[in-house]
Amino acid sequence: TNLTHTIAGIDRYRKASFIMTRFTAQILGLATSIALCVPLSAEVIPVPDTVVAQKIEGAKPRNVVFILSDDHRYDAMSFMGHPFAKTPHMDAMATSGVHLKNAFVTTSLCSPSRASILTGLYTFRHRVIDNQRSVPEGTLFFPQYLQQAGYTTGFIGKWHMGAGNDNPRPGFDYWFSFKGQGQYYPPNEKYTINDNGKRVPQDGYITTLLTQHAVKFLERQTDREKPFFLYLSHKAVHGPFTPEPKYKGTLADIPFKLPASSTLLKNNLRNRPRWLLDQRNGWHGMDFPLHSGSSVEALYKSYCEALRSVDDSIGAVKQQLKKMGIYDDTLIIYMGDNGYMFGEHGLIDKRVAYETSSRVPLLMQCPAMIREGTVVDQVVANIDIAPTIMEAMGLKKPLHMDGESFLPLTQGTLIPWREYFLYVYYWEQNYPHTPTHFSIRGNQYKYTTYYGLWDTDELFDIQADPMEQNNLIYKPDYAQTKQQMQDRLYAMMAELGGMEIPLNPPRGRQQNKRLRNRGGVKAADFPEALIVDEPLRKELK
């Protein structure tokens, strides 16, 4: 099938390359990744019917705590120089561990990203393409491998894949979760959460409640011979941004400045996509955000105030591990499920391939394994989380997974790594403003094609233009670069099994309104490069 298209030889090739690279680095002090340029042609390995966990010989399994937040953009942390985000515990993780500064998600949307984290697969393979669907039957989650290896597993928080129920999912010995997005505070007295199969009331603010249950789970891990994995999945900082009372309003008086890319373009001389300019006045645009009258400043500050509680959660987990005497030997990972825009490109929210949407925070620490103050420059992704955690816990990566373990990178080991990163997003009828698009990001250039639209694609030099404002796609000097990036994009899609667009019947309401008094009646101008002054053909022959 089209979805079984190439990676069979990738694992064999990479394993050989890893051995070669480590040997070369040790003997000659050099790193080699020449083999990354060798064409790969094989079959995509399908997801197996059964779980078979394979241990890495001689490996010491680590306990792992994976903390995921919702909608946390990559730069909203104090140590990144953010003007008003306050994140002392995240800052401490970066200081005492590793900051993976170029972490991305393969689809910037809650459920697809979370499915990629749990499966190690691209969106077109796990087929969770929106926030309205359950995970397809036969999907395997990496905690199932941990379970089979005899480890204890727990899930606490937002699952979101399949909004209709919060029943325990495969792979977890302990389960504490809620339906869909959940609520910051219980909406009524009858509202309940699933506590390992039992209905219990939500007792207070959700971030604090999830943290309390995470600490209790850790307290129960008394068998030092049995490794554990805890997945703490926060609702925060998803909208509506609702800070704890102690943090609400604390950022109100701090100066705020909109990003430079939020400037309204009154014409289209920059050759930006029409859909982008039109979306500015819509559900995910800064002129009509979520169809409200709220300002970007008010939304952003509430968001960062709510983030304070997520940061507190990290601190509470670290404190409990210290209390148990296992802090130095436990791997803690903190990550956001996707980025978020606050005025960049005139937008709010995520979904798009632009950097502020697709790039996420990713921090790791384990004093016994990772040197403090480490920074990893390579591009890592959500599909790499499963293989990384499995390696840390002494298990081999299943061959069907698309991602790779970046654990060696955090330890300063030179290994072959991806030169290009693939991004996909599939159109949702609920939010019709953002089209299906596919993007490929290299070290210097980033090419994005918008599928099925009479509009412009985009090519950016992300080194010279990190804010993605200067579309180079019509400049003659970049014609060859554009063609090379386009060819590489479709070659990667074919190799990885992504040449079919997964479809689902529409579900949910359409958020398709525009605000009249902010230019809502007229659509944006066509890109200047598509406009001509004279007929291109004098007559038809």
KOLLOLUM-42487 format. One record per residue (C-alpha): x, y, z; residue in three letters; residue number from 0. Coordinates in pm, 1 decimal, always signed. Layout:
BEGIN
       c1       c2       c3 res   n
        X        Y        Z ala NUM
...
This chain:
BEGIN
       c1       c2       c3 res   n
     +0.0     +0.0     +0.0 thr   0
    +96.2   +365.4    -22.0 asn   1
   +131.6   +367.7   +353.4 leu   2
   +393.7    +95.4   +347.8 thr   3
   +664.5   +267.8   +152.4 his   4
  +1024.0   +289.7   +286.2 thr   5
  +1192.8   +269.7   +624.9 ile   6
  +1280.0    -98.2   +651.1 ala   7
  +1647.7    -40.8   +581.5 gly   8
  +1666.9   +279.2   +784.4 ile   9
  +1709.1   +105.3  +1117.2 asp  10
  +1970.6   -136.3   +981.9 arg  11
  +2152.8   +155.5   +820.9 tyr  12
  +2133.6   +379.3  +1128.0 arg  13
  +2249.4   +110.5  +1365.7 lys  14
  +2554.5    +53.1  +1146.8 ala  15
  +2607.7   +426.5  +1117.6 ser  16
  +2582.3   +475.7  +1494.5 phe  17
  +2853.6   +213.3  +1550.6 ile  18
  +3071.9   +365.0  +1280.0 met  19
  +3029.6   +718.2  +1414.5 thr  20
  +3099.8   +630.2  +1777.3 arg  21
  +3407.8   +430.8  +1675.5 phe  22
  +3537.1   +715.6  +1459.1 thr  23
  +3469.8   +976.7  +1725.9 ala  24
  +3650.2   +772.4  +1987.9 gln  25
  +3952.7   +684.6  +1774.4 ile  26
  +3997.4   +991.9  +1558.4 leu  27
  +3798.6  +1252.6  +1744.6 gly  28
  +3591.0  +1311.7  +1433.0 leu  29
  +3221.0  +1276.6  +1358.8 ala  30
  +3096.3  +1142.0  +1035.0 thr  31
  +2748.6  +1152.7   +893.2 ser  32
  +2834.7  +1108.3   +527.2 ile  33
  +2605.4   +808.7   +509.7 ala  34
  +2306.3  +1033.8   +572.1 leu  35
  +2337.2  +1140.4   +208.5 cys  36
  +2297.3   +783.4    +82.8 val  37
  +1950.4   +734.2    -74.4 pro  38
  +1722.1   +519.3   +134.8 leu  39
  +1482.7   +291.3    -45.6 ser  40
  +1292.4    +33.5   +149.7 ala  41
   +948.1    -43.1   +280.7 glu  42
   +781.1   +129.9   +571.6 val  43
   +756.5   -127.4   +846.6 ile  44
   +390.7   -163.4   +948.9 pro  45
   +275.1   -143.9  +1309.9 val  46
   +288.2   -500.1  +1445.7 pro  47
    -11.6   -683.5  +1585.8 asp  48
   +160.9   -766.5  +1912.0 thr  49
   +391.4   -595.4  +2159.0 val  50
   +736.3   -750.2  +2192.7 val  51
   +969.0   -560.9  +2425.3 ala  52
  +1339.6   -617.6  +2363.8 gln  53
  +1588.3   -518.2  +2631.5 lys  54
  +1922.1   -355.0  +2555.3 ile  55
  +2189.8   -588.6  +2681.3 glu  56
  +2378.6   -445.6  +2977.7 gly  57
  +2166.6   -129.1  +2999.2 ala  58
  +2060.4    +15.1  +3334.6 lys  59
  +1689.5   +110.0  +3318.5 pro  60
  +1616.8   +458.2  +3450.0 arg  61
  +1298.3   +578.8  +3611.2 asn  62
  +1139.7   +838.3  +3381.7 val  63
   +896.0  +1122.5  +3449.9 val  64
   +759.5  +1282.9  +3132.1 phe  65
   +577.1  +1612.7  +3191.2 ile  66
   +377.0  +1753.1  +2899.6 leu  67
   +207.0  +2091.7  +2887.6 ser  68
    -44.5  +2217.0  +2634.1 asp  69
    +24.0  +2502.1  +2387.7 asp  70
   +351.6  +2609.8  +2552.4 his  71
   +553.5  +2802.4  +2292.5 arg  72
   +927.3  +2744.5  +2275.5 tyr  73
  +1039.9  +3085.5  +2403.2 asp  74
   +800.0  +3139.7  +2696.4 ala  75
  +1058.5  +3062.8  +2964.7 met  76
  +1260.5  +3305.2  +3175.6 ser  77
  +1601.1  +3174.2  +3069.1 phe  78
  +1505.4  +3236.4  +2705.5 met  79
  +1482.1  +3608.0  +2780.6 gly  80
  +1103.1  +3624.1  +2768.7 his  81
   +976.8  +3965.4  +2884.9 pro  82
   +721.3  +3837.2  +3137.1 phe  83
   +712.5  +3456.0  +3159.6 ala  84
   +839.7  +3341.6  +3499.7 lys  85
   +960.1  +2982.0  +3506.1 thr  86
  +1223.1  +2923.3  +3778.3 pro  87
  +1189.1  +2543.8  +3777.4 his  88
  +1217.7  +2519.6  +3398.9 met  89
  +1518.7  +2749.7  +3418.5 asp  90
  +1671.4  +2516.4  +3678.2 ala  91
  +1619.5  +2216.8  +3447.6 met  92
  +1806.1  +2396.8  +3170.1 ala  93
  +2088.6  +2480.8  +3411.7 thr  94
  +2117.7  +2136.5  +3569.3 ser  95
  +2037.9  +1934.7  +3257.9 gly  96
  +1997.0  +1985.8  +2884.8 val  97
  +1802.5  +2232.3  +2670.8 his  98
  +1709.0  +2088.4  +2332.1 leu  99
  +1676.0  +2427.4  +2167.1 lys 100
  +1543.6  +2309.0  +1831.9 asn 101
  +1254.4  +2084.3  +1929.8 ala 102
   +956.9  +2065.7  +1693.2 phe 103
   +631.0  +1878.1  +1650.7 val 104
   +536.7  +1706.7  +1328.0 thr 105
   +180.5  +1845.5  +1347.7 thr 106
   +108.7  +2147.2  +1568.0 ser 107
   -222.8  +2034.9  +1714.7 leu 108
   -305.4  +1869.3  +2048.2 cys 109
   -426.8  +1522.1  +1955.2 ser 110
   -203.5  +1458.0  +1651.3 pro 111
   +103.9  +1569.9  +1844.9 ser 112
    +16.5  +1361.5  +2149.6 arg 113
    -44.7  +1059.3  +1927.9 ala 114
   +300.6  +1107.0  +1773.2 ser 115
   +455.7  +1125.3  +2121.2 ile 116
   +291.0   +799.4  +2225.2 leu 117
   +342.2   +607.5  +1899.5 thr 118
   +666.4   +745.6  +1755.3 gly 119
   +480.4   +785.2  +1423.0 leu 120
   +405.0  +1068.9  +1184.3 tyr 121
    +44.6  +1189.2  +1169.7 thr 122
    -23.3  +1024.0   +833.9 phe 123
    +70.3   +690.4   +988.7 arg 124
   -113.5   +702.2  +1321.9 his 125
   -402.5   +887.5  +1146.2 arg 126
   -509.6  +1098.6  +1444.9 val 127
   -542.7  +1405.1  +1223.7 ile 128
   -766.1  +1626.8  +1438.1 asp 129
   -894.0  +1675.4  +1793.2 asn 130
  -1226.1  +1500.6  +1739.8 gln 131
  -1120.8  +1138.9  +1686.7 arg 132
  -1022.8   +842.1  +1894.4 ser 133
   -703.4   +656.9  +1819.9 val 134
   -761.0   +389.6  +1550.8 pro 135
   -786.0    +28.6  +1657.6 glu 136
   -453.3   -151.6  +1654.4 gly 137
   -248.8   +152.8  +1754.8 thr 138
    +40.4    +68.7  +1987.1 leu 139
   +163.3   +309.2  +2255.4 phe 140
   +521.8   +288.2  +2377.6 phe 141
   +415.1   +242.5  +2746.0 pro 142
   +276.4    -95.3  +2640.4 gln 143
   +635.7   -202.3  +2578.5 tyr 144
   +735.0    -70.3  +2920.8 leu 145
   +454.3   -269.8  +3079.3 gln 146
   +558.7   -588.2  +2904.3 gln 147
   +914.2   -537.2  +3027.4 ala 148
   +780.1   -542.9  +3382.8 gly 149
   +790.1   -171.1  +3457.9 tyr 150
   +519.9    +26.3  +3641.4 thr 151
   +342.5   +290.7  +3432.2 thr 152
   +105.5   +573.8  +3516.7 gly 153
    -86.3   +835.1  +3318.1 phe 154
   -218.6  +1147.3  +3488.0 ile 155
   -391.2  +1428.4  +3302.8 gly 156
   -512.5  +1521.9  +2957.5 lys 157
   -539.7  +1241.9  +2701.1 trp 158
   -766.8  +1419.2  +2452.4 his 159
   -760.9  +1159.4  +2172.1 met 160
  -1126.2  +1065.7  +2171.7 gly 161
  -1316.4  +1340.4  +2349.9 ala 162
  -1618.7  +1122.5  +2421.5 gly 163
  -1464.8   +913.1  +2698.0 asn 164
  -1188.2   +910.5  +2955.7 asp 165
  -1160.9   +535.7  +3003.5 asn 166
   -817.5   +391.2  +3087.8 pro 167
   -606.8   +334.0  +2777.1 arg 168
   -362.3    +50.4  +2701.7 pro 169
    -16.8    +71.8  +2850.5 gly 170
    -90.1   +218.9  +3192.5 phe 171
   -116.5    +53.0  +3532.7 asp 172
   -257.1   +369.9  +3686.5 tyr 173
   -491.7   +613.7  +3511.4 trp 174
   -626.1   +953.8  +3617.6 phe 175
   -785.2  +1151.6  +3336.6 ser 176
  -1084.0  +1345.4  +3206.4 phe 177
  -1282.9  +1381.5  +2886.5 lys 178
  -1160.5  +1604.8  +2606.3 gly 179
   -995.9  +1931.5  +2703.7 gln 180
  -1105.8  +1905.8  +3065.3 gly 181
  -1183.7  +2206.6  +3285.4 gln 182
   -959.2  +2434.2  +3491.5 tyr 183
  -1230.8  +2428.4  +3759.4 tyr 184
  -1525.9  +2186.6  +3781.3 pro 185
  -1817.8  +2344.8  +3589.9 pro 186
  -2078.1  +2197.1  +3824.5 asn 187
  -2118.4  +1964.5  +4123.0 glu 188
  -2180.2  +1659.8  +3902.7 lys 189
  -1858.2  +1694.9  +3704.8 tyr 190
  -1623.2  +1398.8  +3755.5 thr 191
  -1284.4  +1260.8  +3655.6 ile 192
  -1182.0   +900.7  +3589.0 asn 193
   -957.8   +776.3  +3870.4 asp 194
   -844.2   +432.4  +3757.3 asn 195
  -1192.9   +340.1  +3642.1 gly 196
  -1387.5   +514.8  +3919.8 lys 197
  -1576.1   +844.4  +3888.0 arg 198
  -1449.2  +1104.2  +4134.0 val 199
  -1519.1  +1478.6  +4166.3 pro 200
  -1260.6  +1726.3  +4041.5 gln 201
  -1126.7  +1878.7  +4358.7 asp 202
  -1013.2  +2230.0  +4270.5 gly 203
   -775.4  +2379.1  +4014.2 tyr 204
   -676.2  +2115.9  +3759.3 ile 205
   -300.7  +2182.9  +3742.1 thr 206
   -268.5  +2154.2  +4119.2 thr 207
   -490.0  +1844.2  +4130.6 leu 208
   -290.1  +1662.7  +3861.4 leu 209
    +32.7  +1747.6  +4041.2 thr 210
   -101.9  +1608.2  +4367.9 gln 211
   -189.5  +1279.3  +4200.4 his 212
   +151.9  +1267.2  +4034.1 ala 213
   +321.6  +1303.7  +4372.9 val 214
    +99.0  +1028.5  +4517.3 lys 215
   +191.5   +799.1  +4229.2 phe 216
   +559.2   +860.2  +4300.3 leu 217
   +509.4   +793.1  +4670.7 glu 218
   +378.0   +446.6  +4585.3 arg 219
   +694.1   +353.0  +4391.0 gln 220
   +879.5   +186.1  +4677.6 thr 221
  +1026.4   -112.1  +4490.9 asp 222
  +1372.5    +11.8  +4391.0 arg 223
  +1421.8   -293.8  +4168.8 glu 224
  +1119.3   -208.9  +3951.3 lys 225
  +1158.0    +94.1  +3719.6 pro 226
   +860.6   +324.5  +3673.4 phe 227
   +735.8   +561.8  +3405.3 phe 228
   +507.9   +852.8  +3492.0 leu 229
   +335.9  +1055.9  +3219.2 tyr 230
   +204.7  +1381.0  +3370.5 leu 231
     -1.9  +1552.5  +3101.6 ser 232
   -129.7  +1899.2  +3191.8 his 233
   -434.3  +2075.3  +3054.6 lys 234
   -256.4  +2406.6  +3101.3 ala 235
   -179.6  +2628.9  +2930.4 val 236
   -460.2  +2562.8  +2684.3 his 237
   -732.5  +2825.2  +2652.2 gly 238
   -938.1  +2967.5  +2798.4 pro 239
   -625.8  +3079.1  +2985.5 phe 240
   -718.5  +3053.7  +3352.9 thr 241
   -448.0  +3127.3  +3609.6 pro 242
   -459.0  +3022.2  +3971.4 glu 243
   -590.3  +3305.1  +4191.8 pro 244
   -244.2  +3365.1  +4340.1 lys 245
   -105.1  +3437.7  +3993.3 tyr 246
   -402.2  +3607.2  +3829.9 lys 247
   -326.1  +3967.0  +3737.4 gly 248
    +38.0  +3951.9  +3844.3 thr 249
   +159.2  +4045.6  +3495.7 leu 250
    -94.1  +4320.6  +3428.5 ala 251
   +146.5  +4613.5  +3472.0 asp 252
   +441.5  +4469.1  +3280.0 ile 253
   +501.7  +4646.6  +2945.5 pro 254
   +389.5  +4460.2  +2635.6 phe 255
   +490.6  +4493.7  +2273.7 lys 256
   +337.0  +4312.3  +1979.0 leu 257
   +577.5  +4115.9  +1759.1 pro 258
   +705.9  +4296.8  +1450.9 ala 259
   +546.0  +4035.6  +1225.9 ser 260
   +199.9  +4137.6  +1350.3 ser 261
   +201.4  +4453.6  +1136.3 thr 262
   -104.3  +4470.8   +911.2 leu 263
     -9.1  +4434.5   +544.5 leu 264
   -225.5  +4673.0   +340.7 lys 265
   -122.5  +4517.2    +12.7 asn 266
    +42.8  +4192.4    -83.2 asn 267
   +373.1  +4309.6   -225.2 leu 268
   +553.0  +4061.0     +0.8 arg 269
   +380.0  +3769.6   -172.9 asn 270
   +228.7  +3622.2   +142.8 arg 271
    -50.0  +3362.2   +117.6 pro 272
   -402.3  +3503.9    +91.0 arg 273
   -529.3  +3251.0   +346.2 trp 274
   -277.9  +3390.4   +597.0 leu 275
   -382.6  +3752.5   +548.1 leu 276
   -751.8  +3657.3   +560.3 asp 277
   -709.6  +3455.2   +879.9 gln 278
   -601.1  +3766.0  +1070.7 arg 279
   -971.7  +3850.7  +1099.4 asn 280
  -1104.9  +3517.3  +1221.8 gly 281
  -1113.0  +3265.1  +1503.7 trp 282
   -737.0  +3217.6  +1495.8 his 283
   -647.6  +3576.0  +1406.5 gly 284
   -533.0  +3863.9  +1625.7 met 285
   -812.5  +4096.8  +1506.8 asp 286
  -1094.0  +3860.4  +1611.8 phe 287
   -928.5  +3609.4  +1848.1 pro 288
  -1156.1  +3314.0  +1924.4 leu 289
  -1438.8  +3542.4  +1804.7 his 290
  -1385.1  +3760.9  +2111.8 ser 291
  -1304.5  +4122.8  +2180.0 gly 292
   -999.3  +4030.4  +2387.6 ser 293
   -662.4  +4181.8  +2310.1 ser 294
   -351.8  +3979.8  +2231.1 val 295
   -186.4  +4136.8  +2535.9 glu 296
   -461.4  +4021.9  +2774.2 ala 297
   -456.9  +3668.9  +2632.4 leu 298
    -79.3  +3640.3  +2641.4 tyr 299
    -45.8  +3760.2  +2998.6 lys 300
   -319.5  +3526.6  +3125.5 ser 301
   -143.3  +3244.9  +2942.2 tyr 302
   +188.8  +3317.9  +3115.3 cys 303
    +15.7  +3352.3  +3452.0 glu 304
   -137.1  +3005.6  +3405.5 ala 305
   +205.9  +2876.2  +3307.6 leu 306
   +334.8  +2958.3  +3657.1 arg 307
   +136.4  +2664.4  +3797.8 ser 308
   +286.2  +2424.2  +3541.8 val 309
   +628.9  +2542.7  +3650.7 asp 310
   +528.4  +2483.1  +4014.6 asp 311
   +426.2  +2130.0  +3913.4 ser 312
   +777.4  +2059.2  +3786.9 ile 313
   +914.5  +2183.0  +4118.1 gly 314
   +679.6  +1958.6  +4316.9 ala 315
   +780.1  +1650.5  +4117.0 val 316
  +1150.1  +1727.1  +4163.4 lys 317
  +1100.9  +1777.4  +4536.2 gln 318
   +924.6  +1442.4  +4571.3 gln 319
  +1202.6  +1262.0  +4385.3 leu 320
  +1457.1  +1419.4  +4619.7 lys 321
  +1249.5  +1310.7  +4917.4 lys 322
  +1254.6   +954.6  +4783.8 met 323
  +1630.8   +964.2  +4731.9 gly 324
  +1608.5   +890.7  +4357.6 ile 325
  +1641.4  +1242.0  +4216.2 tyr 326
  +1987.7  +1199.8  +4063.4 asp 327
  +1898.8   +872.6  +3890.2 asp 328
  +1557.3   +972.7  +3750.7 thr 329
  +1522.7  +1116.3  +3401.4 leu 330
  +1280.7  +1411.8  +3396.7 ile 331
  +1159.6  +1538.2  +3060.1 ile 332
   +953.2  +1853.4  +3013.0 tyr 333
   +791.1  +1934.4  +2678.3 met 334
   +507.4  +2131.1  +2517.2 gly 335
   +269.3  +1950.3  +2280.9 asp 336
   +279.7  +2235.8  +2028.0 asn 337
   +370.1  +2601.9  +2007.4 gly 338
   +139.0  +2902.8  +2012.4 tyr 339
   +130.7  +3239.8  +1838.1 met 340
    +39.0  +3569.7  +1996.3 phe 341
    +30.5  +3806.8  +1699.9 gly 342
   +308.9  +3650.8  +1493.5 glu 343
   +202.9  +3667.9  +1127.7 his 344
   -118.6  +3833.3  +1251.1 gly 345
   -234.0  +3505.5  +1408.7 leu 346
   -302.3  +3339.8  +1741.4 ile 347
   -317.5  +2964.3  +1812.9 asp 348
   -108.3  +2698.2  +1632.8 lys 349
   -167.8  +2451.5  +1341.6 arg 350
    +64.4  +2623.7  +1094.7 val 351
   +425.2  +2535.7  +1008.5 ala 352
   +564.3  +2874.8  +1111.7 tyr 353
   +833.5  +2846.1  +1377.7 glu 354
   +637.4  +2991.9  +1669.2 thr 355
   +362.8  +2737.2  +1606.6 ser 356
   +564.6  +2421.9  +1541.5 ser 357
   +856.4  +2477.1  +1780.3 arg 358
   +826.3  +2370.1  +2144.9 val 359
  +1019.7  +2378.2  +2473.9 pro 360
  +1208.0  +2058.6  +2554.0 leu 361
  +1415.5  +2016.0  +2869.8 leu 362
  +1573.4  +1706.1  +3025.9 met 363
  +1766.8  +1633.4  +3339.1 gln 364
  +1920.6  +1332.2  +3507.1 cys 365
  +2233.7  +1423.5  +3705.3 pro 366
  +2366.5  +1067.7  +3690.1 ala 367
  +2340.6  +1058.4  +3312.1 met 368
  +2336.2  +1412.7  +3163.6 ile 369
  +2597.1  +1682.1  +3220.1 arg 370
  +2456.8  +2011.5  +3350.2 glu 371
  +2427.2  +2310.8  +3120.1 gly 372
  +2415.8  +2101.4  +2801.5 thr 373
  +2259.9  +2251.0  +2488.1 val 374
  +2159.7  +2035.2  +2190.2 val 375
  +2140.0  +2217.1  +1856.6 asp 376
  +2008.9  +1933.3  +1640.0 gln 377
  +1642.7  +1931.1  +1538.2 val 378
  +1452.2  +1679.9  +1750.5 val 379
  +1081.0  +1606.3  +1737.2 ala 380
   +784.0  +1459.2  +1917.9 asn 381
   +823.4  +1136.1  +1718.4 ile 382
  +1159.9  +1093.6  +1893.7 asp 383
  +1018.2  +1094.4  +2248.3 ile 384
   +908.9   +728.6  +2251.5 ala 385
  +1244.2   +589.1  +2128.8 pro 386
  +1431.3   +818.9  +2368.7 thr 387
  +1234.8   +712.2  +2675.5 ile 388
  +1256.8   +346.8  +2575.0 met 389
  +1636.1   +368.8  +2543.6 glu 390
  +1660.1   +542.8  +2881.2 ala 391
  +1461.3   +254.9  +3028.4 met 392
  +1681.2     -7.0  +2866.5 gly 393
  +1457.6   -109.1  +2575.2 leu 394
  +1524.7   -120.1  +2202.6 lys 395
  +1320.5    +99.1  +1972.9 lys 396
  +1053.7   -101.0  +1784.5 pro 397
  +1144.1   -108.8  +1415.7 leu 398
   +810.6    +36.3  +1299.2 his 399
   +862.1   +371.8  +1473.4 met 400
   +953.4   +674.8  +1261.4 asp 401
  +1143.7   +857.9  +1535.3 gly 402
  +1489.8   +797.0  +1677.5 glu 403
  +1635.5   +824.4  +2026.4 ser 404
  +1814.5  +1152.4  +2086.2 phe 405
  +1948.4  +1032.6  +2422.6 leu 406
  +2305.7  +1007.4  +2285.0 pro 407
  +2288.6  +1372.3  +2173.2 leu 408
  +2210.9  +1481.8  +2529.3 thr 409
  +2519.6  +1295.8  +2648.4 gln 410
  +2752.6  +1454.9  +2395.3 gly 411
  +2779.6  +1145.5  +2175.4 thr 412
  +2814.6  +1217.9  +1803.9 leu 413
  +2563.3  +1022.8  +1596.4 ile 414
  +2415.5  +1064.0  +1248.2 pro 415
  +2104.4  +1277.2  +1270.2 trp 416
  +1831.5  +1417.1  +1047.6 arg 417
  +1927.0  +1693.4   +808.2 glu 418
  +1566.4  +1778.4   +721.1 tyr 419
  +1249.7  +1793.8   +928.8 phe 420
   +905.8  +1714.4   +787.1 leu 421
   +585.3  +1889.5   +899.0 tyr 422
   +224.9  +1810.3   +798.4 val 423
   -114.5  +1955.9   +878.7 tyr 424
   -454.6  +1846.8   +747.1 tyr 425
   -745.2  +2085.9   +695.2 trp 426
  -1026.2  +2074.6   +953.7 glu 427
  -1379.0  +2181.8   +863.3 gln 428
  -1419.2  +2312.0  +1218.8 asn 429
  -1143.6  +2566.8  +1157.8 tyr 430
  -1150.8  +2620.0   +781.0 pro 431
   -904.3  +2910.2   +777.2 his 432
   -589.7  +2693.6   +777.0 thr 433
   -529.7  +2477.7   +468.4 pro 434
   -367.8  +2138.7   +439.2 thr 435
     +3.9  +2198.6   +407.8 his 436
   +334.9  +2018.0   +400.9 phe 437
   +664.5  +2172.9   +502.9 ser 438
  +1029.3  +2075.3   +500.2 ile 439
  +1287.1  +2251.1   +716.5 arg 440
  +1660.5  +2228.5   +661.1 gly 441
  +1945.1  +2403.9   +835.3 asn 442
  +1902.7  +2717.2   +623.2 gln 443
  +1587.8  +2697.6   +414.2 tyr 444
  +1227.3  +2610.9   +486.8 lys 445
   +975.1  +2534.5   +213.0 tyr 446
   +600.7  +2505.5   +268.0 thr 447
   +338.4  +2412.4    +10.5 thr 448
    -32.6  +2478.7    +68.1 tyr 449
   -230.9  +2200.1    -86.6 tyr 450
   -533.9  +2256.7   -308.4 gly 451
   -534.9  +2638.6   -302.2 leu 452
   -499.1  +2907.2   -568.3 trp 453
   -238.5  +3081.3   -358.5 asp 454
   +135.1  +3104.1   -303.7 thr 455
   +373.1  +2861.4   -141.7 asp 456
   +653.5  +2994.9    +78.0 glu 457
  +1032.3  +2968.3    +94.5 leu 458
  +1226.2  +3126.8   +380.5 phe 459
  +1591.7  +3158.2   +466.6 asp 460
  +1544.1  +3086.5   +837.2 ile 461
  +1900.4  +3184.8   +921.6 gln 462
  +1875.9  +3532.0   +769.2 ala 463
  +1500.9  +3565.9   +830.3 asp 464
  +1408.4  +3370.6  +1148.2 pro 465
  +1071.6  +3548.6  +1174.8 met 466
   +975.1  +3419.8   +826.9 glu 467
   +877.0  +3751.8   +671.5 gln 468
  +1058.7  +3752.1   +337.3 asn 469
   +906.6  +3498.0    +97.6 asn 470
  +1181.8  +3409.1   -149.7 leu 471
   +981.4  +3175.3   -366.1 ile 472
   +947.3  +3411.1   -665.9 tyr 473
  +1302.7  +3544.7   -659.8 lys 474
  +1502.7  +3410.5   -957.8 pro 475
  +1816.3  +3358.0   -748.3 asp 476
  +1625.0  +3104.9   -533.9 tyr 477
  +1449.7  +2910.7   -811.8 ala 478
  +1690.6  +2617.9   -784.8 gln 479
  +1666.5  +2613.5   -404.7 thr 480
  +1288.2  +2610.5   -424.3 lys 481
  +1290.8  +2319.4   -667.9 gln 482
  +1538.6  +2122.2   -459.9 gln 483
  +1336.1  +2171.7   -142.7 met 484
  +1011.7  +2080.2   -318.0 gln 485
  +1165.7  +1764.4   -463.7 asp 486
  +1308.5  +1668.3   -126.0 arg 487
   +973.2  +1727.5    +45.8 leu 488
   +784.4  +1490.3   -182.0 tyr 489
  +1066.2  +1235.0   -172.8 ala 490
  +1046.1  +1231.8   +208.1 met 491
   +668.6  +1203.1   +197.1 met 492
   +697.1   +906.1    -37.1 ala 493
   +970.4   +738.1   +168.7 glu 494
   +777.9   +777.0   +493.5 leu 495
   +438.5   +669.2   +359.7 gly 496
   +273.0  +1011.7   +348.1 gly 497
   +154.8  +1038.7    -12.0 met 498
   -209.7   +976.0    +78.1 glu 499
   -415.5  +1239.1   +260.7 ile 500
   -612.1  +1080.9   +547.7 pro 501
   -973.8  +1197.2   +561.1 leu 502
  -1239.7  +1198.1   +830.9 asn 503
  -1608.1  +1293.9   +809.0 pro 504
  -1654.7  +1645.0   +954.5 pro 505
  -1745.7  +1667.9  +1321.6 arg 506
  -1809.3  +1972.3  +1538.8 gly 507
  -1900.7  +2336.4  +1476.0 arg 508
  -1745.9  +2559.7  +1212.1 gln 509
  -1572.5  +2869.7  +1345.7 gln 510
  -1592.6  +3058.4  +1018.2 asn 511
  -1698.5  +3415.6  +1105.8 lys 512
  -1523.7  +3749.1  +1039.6 arg 513
  -1565.0  +4087.8  +1207.5 leu 514
  -1717.1  +4345.6   +972.9 arg 515
  -1562.0  +4659.6  +1125.1 asn 516
  -1209.2  +4520.5  +1090.9 arg 517
  -1217.7  +4461.5   +717.7 gly 518
  -1420.5  +4143.7   +741.8 gly 519
  -1611.2  +4195.1   +417.0 val 520
  -1322.1  +4192.6   +170.7 lys 521
  -1064.8  +3922.7   +111.0 ala 522
   -690.5  +3985.0    +88.9 ala 523
   -513.3  +4083.6   -230.9 asp 524
   -352.3  +3822.2   -447.1 phe 525
    +26.6  +3791.1   -409.9 pro 526
   +191.2  +4053.4   -631.1 glu 527
   +389.9  +3788.9   -819.9 ala 528
    +66.1  +3635.6   -949.9 leu 529
    -62.6  +3961.6  -1102.8 ile 530
     +9.5  +4051.8  -1467.0 val 531
    -75.6  +4369.9  -1663.0 asp 532
   -114.1  +4223.2  -2011.4 glu 533
   -247.1  +3896.4  -2152.7 pro 534
    +17.8  +3628.2  -2156.3 leu 535
   -106.8  +3492.5  -2490.3 arg 536
   -226.5  +3718.9  -2770.7 lys 537
   -454.1  +3450.7  -2916.4 glu 538
   -536.7  +3085.4  -2879.7 leu 539
   -413.5  +2856.6  -3151.4 lys 540
